[in-house]
């Protein structure tokens, strides 16, 4: 697992090519590991190799159909590919397998918002806020819904709160395609600087991704 942790560290640091090499090495050593195959798929996703990410997540699910994390992350890949129906299917499956995970609700709200189902998105948003009165709810999940709704200010407000509570979702926002719409926003850049994360904007992304 040392190679896998190192691959994740490289990815969070913005060294995606190196991360992919280490993840592939880890898979060679342990080809049936759910954690290894799922992390390799995530690194494909962060590298914008979406078809390979889908294939790798599908392989992980073949190894264990009840692995909620693979369904969740496969749903994210489908979202960025604008395949919203498949995204909702996978995210719903993840939610059913792990109902206490609020990130699935956030991603479902985000997906519905992008698809134009704003009323459904707001229902997910209000549901998460109500749950937060009685249990822990990731502020990262709430920020995702605002991002999908196009409310950049609110999304960044909640993302800053998520960083303040050290939400696990924050670790990879510097390379995650979900945040490409705000990648050049000064508040996002400042947040990454405060958290010590590298902004993928510094790498050779397509020019369109660097527009405000």
HELIX and SHEET records of a PDB file:
HELIX    1   1 UNK A    2  UNK A   12  1                                  11    
HELIX    2   2 UNK A   16  UNK A   29  1                                  14    
HELIX    3   3 UNK A   34  UNK A   46  1                                  13    
HELIX    4   4 UNK A   50  UNK A   63  1                                  14    
HELIX    5   5 UNK A   68  UNK A   80  1                                  13    
HELIX    6   6 UNK A   84  UNK A   97  1                                  14    
HELIX    7   7 UNK A  102  UNK A  115  1                                  14    
HELIX    8   8 UNK A  118  UNK A  131  1                                  14    
HELIX    9   9 UNK A  139  UNK A  148  1                                  10    
HELIX   10  10 UNK A  152  UNK A  164  1                                  13    
HELIX   11  11 UNK A  168  UNK A  172  5                                   5    
HELIX   12  12 UNK A  177  UNK A  182  5                                   6    
HELIX   13  13 UNK A  186  UNK A  195  1                                  10    
HELIX   14  14 UNK A  200  UNK A  202  5                                   3    
HELIX   15  15 UNK A  207  UNK A  210  5                                   4    
END                                                                             
